[in-house]
Every structure is written in structure tokens, then in C-alpha cells.
């Protein structure tokens, strides 16, 4: 019973991550792809709280921004930075 509640909590937290990225997708007018929105669910599932998700998103945005500063203006995939942010939150 307790374990199923934990899974339900993680599922609801992952849904909140999808809603954050979906909102960003709508506000940025397609700058964030639908694949990033879908990946946000799988990146957020192992995280335990909303603060961990926000930390993961922050790390991903900072790493992606630093990477974008070193490149000429072009589209870069955001998925590796999302995975990196999730990984950094889990090991820290």
C-alpha cells in the first residue's frame, strides 16, 4: 500500500514536470520540442520532489545556455541537458 502511494506520488510529480515543459513549449512557440516535453516525464519520474525537478530543470537550462554561448546561433538539442540535469540532481 505504501509503495503504491510512493509510485503515485512520483507519477503526479512527473506530470507536473510535463506541465512545466508543456507551458514552456507553448510560451516559447516551438523552441522547445514535443520530444523534450515527453522526455521530461521520464526524467522527472525518478526524482522524488518538485524541488528536485526544479533543480534538474535549472541545471539543464544553465548547462544548455553555457553550451549555446560557445556555438554560433543555431538550434541545439535540449535532451542531453535534461538528462544531465536529472543525473546531477540524483548524484548530488
Rosetta silent file (secondary structure, phi, psi, omega in degrees, C-alpha in Angstrom):
SEQUENCE: XXXXXXXXXXXXXXXXXXXXXXXXXXXXXXXXXXXXXXXXXXXXXXXXXXXXXXXXXXXXXXXXXXXXXXXXXXXXXXXXXXXXXXXXXXXX
SCORE:     score description
SCORE:     0.000 S_00000001
   1 L     0.000  -49.343 -179.521    0.000    0.000    0.000 S_00000001
   2 H   -63.348  -42.004 -178.883    2.695    2.486    0.972 S_00000001
   3 H   -62.590  -38.792  179.166    4.792    1.581   -2.065 S_00000001
   4 H   -67.273  -32.246  175.978    1.860    2.200   -4.405 S_00000001
   5 H   -68.832  -35.448  176.618    1.369    5.634   -2.842 S_00000001
   6 H   -64.527  -44.858  178.410    5.030    6.415   -3.468 S_00000001
   7 H   -62.696  -40.183  178.107    4.648    5.405   -7.112 S_00000001
   8 H   -63.939  -41.147  177.521    1.505    7.510   -7.390 S_00000001
   9 H   -62.461  -44.283  177.824    3.339   10.479   -5.888 S_00000001
  10 H   -63.595  -38.157  178.248    6.223   10.094   -8.333 S_00000001
  11 H   -63.175  -44.182  179.689    3.742    9.822  -11.194 S_00000001
  12 H   -66.600  -36.464  176.604    1.992   13.033  -10.145 S_00000001
  13 H   -65.890  -40.828  177.758    5.324   14.807   -9.793 S_00000001
  14 H   -64.491  -35.998  175.643    6.305   13.642  -13.270 S_00000001
  15 H   -64.701  -34.005  176.974    3.009   15.001  -14.591 S_00000001
  16 H   -67.629  -34.350  176.500    3.877   18.356  -13.062 S_00000001
  17 H   -65.591  -40.993  176.831    7.181   18.287  -14.956 S_00000001
  18 H   -60.664  -41.598 -178.628    5.317   17.637  -18.183 S_00000001
  19 H   -66.021  -35.568  177.186    3.051   20.580  -17.449 S_00000001
  20 H   -63.595  -49.027 -178.745    6.071   22.840  -16.836 S_00000001
  21 H   -69.812  -33.299  176.900    7.687   21.857  -20.130 S_00000001
  22 H   -65.671  -40.845  176.291    4.375   21.997  -21.990 S_00000001
  23 H   -62.828  -43.232  177.063    3.860   25.531  -20.720 S_00000001
  24 H   -63.380  -37.974  178.113    7.391   26.421  -21.824 S_00000001
  25 H   -62.583  -43.267 -179.508    6.696   24.831  -25.208 S_00000001
  26 H   -70.557  -39.801 -179.127    3.566   26.927  -25.659 S_00000001
  27 H   -72.729  -34.239 -177.872    5.166   30.157  -24.432 S_00000001
  28 L   -87.032    3.054  176.585    8.355   29.702  -26.463 S_00000001
  29 L    52.805   52.989  173.670    6.337   28.989  -29.615 S_00000001
  30 L    87.701    2.824  177.623    8.001   25.709  -30.507 S_00000001
  31 L   -67.299  -29.778  173.523   11.546   26.486  -29.367 S_00000001
  32 L  -103.879  123.616 -173.919   11.227   23.511  -27.029 S_00000001
  33 L   -77.731  167.805  178.731   10.163   20.464  -28.977 S_00000001
  34 H   -66.716  -28.935  176.902    7.475   17.939  -28.186 S_00000001
  35 H   -64.522  -35.700  176.803   10.179   15.338  -27.611 S_00000001
  36 H   -67.015  -36.563  178.103   11.537   17.427  -24.746 S_00000001
  37 H   -64.521  -44.173  179.354    8.062   17.572  -23.217 S_00000001
  38 H   -67.063  -41.028 -179.727    7.764   13.779  -23.407 S_00000001
  39 H   -65.257  -28.823 -179.544   11.298   13.250  -22.084 S_00000001
  40 H   -60.466  -32.169  177.359   10.537   15.473  -19.099 S_00000001
  41 H   -63.668  -46.034 -177.005    8.164   12.793  -17.804 S_00000001
  42 H   -74.460  -27.014  175.284   10.872   10.126  -17.856 S_00000001
  43 H   -76.018  -31.553 -176.460   13.472   12.452  -16.378 S_00000001
  44 H   -85.344  -20.617 -176.641   11.150   13.515  -13.556 S_00000001
  45 H   -59.061  -45.219 -179.693    9.888   10.056  -12.615 S_00000001
  46 L   -75.029  -12.312  179.536   12.984    9.015  -10.599 S_00000001
  47 L   -78.745  147.965 -170.594   13.117   12.385   -8.842 S_00000001
  48 L   -95.626  -16.652 -175.894   11.380   12.486   -5.510 S_00000001
  49 L  -148.610  167.680  179.472   10.041   16.005   -5.150 S_00000001
  50 H   -66.597  -33.021  178.292    9.069   19.108   -7.023 S_00000001
  51 H   -65.944  -35.039  176.197   12.176   20.907   -5.746 S_00000001
  52 H   -67.316  -37.076  177.382   14.361   18.210   -7.314 S_00000001
  53 H   -64.731  -44.891  179.362   12.537   18.672  -10.612 S_00000001
  54 H   -64.694  -37.575  175.222   13.058   22.428  -10.483 S_00000001
  55 H   -64.330  -41.739  178.513   16.737   21.908   -9.654 S_00000001
  56 H   -62.379  -43.804  178.426   17.054   19.497  -12.568 S_00000001
  57 H   -63.855  -41.716  179.627   15.402   21.986  -14.922 S_00000001
  58 H   -62.602  -45.319  178.581   17.662   24.773  -13.654 S_00000001
  59 H   -62.140  -42.316  179.701   20.804   22.710  -14.180 S_00000001
  60 H   -62.803  -43.737 -179.559   19.620   21.741  -17.666 S_00000001
  61 H   -67.353  -40.203  178.969   18.903   25.355  -18.626 S_00000001
  62 H   -65.866  -46.756  179.478   22.228   26.606  -17.257 S_00000001
  63 H   -63.524  -43.122  177.876   24.210   23.849  -18.990 S_00000001
  64 H   -64.466  -38.819  177.747   22.289   24.353  -22.235 S_00000001
  65 H   -65.902  -42.345  177.053   22.783   28.111  -22.047 S_00000001
  66 H   -64.247  -39.268  177.261   26.512   27.777  -21.475 S_00000001
  67 H   -65.000  -40.730 -179.258   26.732   25.360  -24.391 S_00000001
  68 H   -66.308  -30.235  178.260   24.749   27.740  -26.605 S_00000001
  69 H   -67.308  -26.754 -178.516   27.141   30.578  -25.779 S_00000001
  70 L   -88.194   -6.365 -178.213   30.032   28.588  -27.223 S_00000001
  71 L  -111.935  157.582  173.160   28.220   27.829  -30.506 S_00000001
  72 L   -71.326  161.785 -175.875   27.111   30.031  -33.333 S_00000001
  73 L   -61.156  106.266  176.062   23.379   30.765  -33.414 S_00000001
  74 L  -158.149  165.291  179.308   21.715   27.503  -34.303 S_00000001
  75 L   -72.939  136.407  176.526   19.264   25.080  -32.789 S_00000001
  76 L  -121.635  146.563  177.235   20.746   22.701  -30.235 S_00000001
  77 L   -71.497  135.647 -177.799   19.123   19.565  -28.845 S_00000001
  78 L   -93.895  -16.366 -176.224   17.980   20.066  -25.268 S_00000001
  79 H   -57.394  -44.540  179.067   17.515   16.378  -24.401 S_00000001
  80 H   -60.784  -33.241  179.765   21.157   15.744  -23.389 S_00000001
  81 H   -74.216  -33.023  174.726   21.000   18.675  -20.990 S_00000001
  82 H   -64.614  -43.704  178.834   17.743   17.418  -19.477 S_00000001
  83 H   -66.267  -40.454  177.535   19.334   14.030  -18.857 S_00000001
  84 H   -61.514  -44.105  178.901   22.456   15.715  -17.469 S_00000001
  85 H   -62.173  -41.849  177.922   20.345   17.823  -15.081 S_00000001
  86 H   -64.092  -44.049 -179.734   18.468   14.764  -13.857 S_00000001
  87 H   -63.037  -42.975 -178.977   21.696   12.845  -13.374 S_00000001
  88 H   -65.194  -39.115  178.624   23.327   15.694  -11.453 S_00000001
  89 H   -66.252  -39.739 -178.378   20.351   16.037   -9.104 S_00000001
  90 H   -69.254  -35.538 -178.619   20.308   12.290   -8.426 S_00000001
  91 H   -85.518  -18.893  178.008   24.033   12.051   -7.603 S_00000001
  92 L   -89.559    0.000    0.000   24.096   15.237   -5.544 S_00000001
